[in-house]
Amino acid sequence: MEVELSYFLGIDYPTWWFIIVGGVFAGYAILDGFDLGAGSIHLFLKKEQSRRIALNAIGPVWDGNEVWLVIAGGALFAGFPVAYASLFSAFYIPFMLFLVLLIFRAISIEFRSKEEMKWWRQFWDVSYFISSNLLSILLGIVVGNLIIGLPIDERGNLQGSWLSLLNPYAILMGATILALFVMHGIIYLLLKTEGRLYAKLRILLRRAVVFFLASFILASIYGLYTYPKLSDDLNASIAFWLLPLLGTLSIASIPIWVKRRKFISAFISSSLGIAFMLGVLAFELYPVLIFSTIDPSYHINVYNAASSQNSLGNMLLIALIGTPLILGYTAFVFYTFRGKVKLDENSY
């Protein structure tokens, strides 16, 4: 029986919630992405002062950025509870590891400067570095598996071992997301630093751009060669030509902005690169949320996974009210803590 859908501005409610969930996850990737990227290069900063400056660059904003992950999870649960249940069931072990790593990253930032002992600070530096890198890689693995699909049955349950999620394409996507966040994080640190640390970060940025482009090209070639579905989508949709091209151009413009010392423009370009990459994922998925590699009839899409129409409509109204408040709060925090980092007795 066909379900009659309610519409808002000519778009049905499930599609609106697909856009909302995607937008919030993109916001999380852009905001917490530079936090993770800054942590991923932490051990490459050899001097104590450099590490403290890098920590204090993200200190006022990292916990607020993580709120976007909570909102994204809540939006997914509210809009598509079936997809939420299936996704968290399939990725149960990786998500538990992700949660542990989030905890270790948080306490690494907060505990590091509580004691003066060298071994104490070195321990939390290593913890911060490892957790930041693994978090980025895990996010990439999730994205990679969503692109190629999961072996889920008619009830949305994962068939086989979760170790199957560690396939070559997902690992390549993990490396790509890591490289993207590292580049994004370095650009943010360039906004907040000066002197020798600034000079070192410019060197690291050049390497990060090369690392990202190499990872992205390798993952793209491997995916198109190994998974014919991706090649079919590439031929069927202009989005698979336009969005990667726009993303590549955004990333390629970063060295130009940095050379001109226009770091805000470089940061915007990096953010657009992340947004365009997630845009490719959105076009790849819609209207499906989770592809089943077992049987196409087992796909979980925005219609068979959605909450009731009344629920979606009421929550859409709440989202229209809440979204400007969240964006306003985020803008206020970044405006308040603008400028270069200066260490004092209250610093990390």
Secondary structure as UniProt FT lines:
FT   STRAND          7..8
FT   TURN            9..10
FT   STRAND          11..12
FT   HELIX           13..40
FT   HELIX           42..44
FT   HELIX           48..58
FT   TURN            59..61
FT   HELIX           62..79
FT   HELIX           81..90
FT   HELIX           92..111
FT   HELIX           112..114
FT   HELIX           118..148
FT   TURN            154..155
FT   HELIX           162..165
FT   HELIX           168..192
FT   HELIX           195..226
FT   HELIX           228..236
FT   HELIX           239..252
FT   HELIX           254..259
FT   TURN            260..261
FT   HELIX           263..285
FT   TURN            286..287
FT   STRAND          288..290
FT   HELIX           296..298
FT   STRAND          300..301
FT   TURN            302..304
FT   HELIX           309..336
FT   TURN            345..346
//
